[in-house]
Amino acid sequence: MRLECVRLSAQGRIVPEIATIVDRHVATVRAGLRQLLDGGFDALADAPRSHWPVRRPILTSHAPRYPA
């Protein structure tokens, strides 16, 4: 979404237009564009979220087997 906001901004669209197009609040669009101005393209990446558990695939070899 942030990169799309940057692309639309580069096309000359204003923040309220961009917010409508990407279906986000104006403040969210401004924050994404501010990240780009402050930190370049590297700043647009999502920050790691330590509060989210890591999803691990279920290993079928370790899954319990129940009789049919």
Secondary structure, DSSP 8 states (H G I E B T S, - for coil): -HHHHHHHHHTT--HHHHHHHHT--HHHHHHHHHHHHHH-GGGGS----TTS-------TTTS-----
